[in-house]
Amino acid sequence: VKLKQGRTENLVIIGIDCLGAFQNRDYFSWVGDDSEESSKKFYTGVLSGKEAAFDGIDLSPACQVCESPIPMGADMAIGLYGMDINNQILIQAESEEGEHLMTKLKLTDGEEPASRKKTVDKLVEERTVARDNMFTETLDATDNLEKLTVYLANCVNCYNCRVACPVCYCRECVFVTGVFDHEPSQYLRWADRKGAVKMPTDTVFYHITRLAHMSTACVGCGQCSNACPNDIPVMELFRSISQNTQKAFDYTPGQSIEDKPPLSVFKEEEFEEVVGIE
């Protein structure tokens, strides 16, 4: 919507508390043949406050460090945390559209119990600590080009992370054009100059380019890591870098549809220390 690739007319957004998710491979091994019973077990376990492992399988790394478990920017919000879901759930209108829908459904705004705020605050506090630890570990592991190259060494340029990313916005990605289709002689020249050449090439450049594009928009969903066939912790890298760029622009992606993406607006008085203007 912000990049004019979608529209909100005649659209009502219904948000629900996010209880987290397993990684794909973990989910299929855990759910077995009874998805309905497994879902009940998952909901009951998470909402009881036991967000630890289920049968030895934990929530995805992205979910373990997500500090935004309740919906923002929705027209109608459904609350689960801190509620006795066997008897009731919390439904609240967050906009005029939400109020209109509530009226049509003959529903009234629920009153948020004190237990809900306590539960959400505790969860956010725990995840924020885990997030900050992740930032420290990841930045220590990637704080120079040599370390970053090792961190991304198993990348095979499959571009699964690009395809899976819900906010990757380019209509045509430069990495799937002919720009990086080098002649065979070029690889030989590189190998002759360096003594060896890693194949495939341009893997680090690919991720740096995506970071330059996506670090202001990354919401930490973890689908990049989920899609990686070689288990590279892509999410950890992107979130760790993104927290700095988003802080620099005072921008939180996904928080409000009214907030303009940083690179789509110009502010005359911004980063003066960088451009040398006094």
Secondary structure, DSSP 8 states (H G I E B T S, - for coil): -TTSS---TT---EEE-------HHHHHHHHTT-HHHHHHHHHHHHHTT--S-BTTB---HHHHT-S--S--S-SEEEE-TTS-TTT--EEEE-SHHHHHHHHHTT-------HHHHHHHHHHHHHHHHHHHHHHHHHHHHSSSHHHHHHHTTT-----HHHHH-TT---SS-GGGSGGG---HHHHHHHHHHHS---SS--HHHHHHHHHHHHTTT-----HHHHH-TT---HHHHHHHHHHHHHHHTT--TTS-TTS--GGGS--SSS-HHHHT--
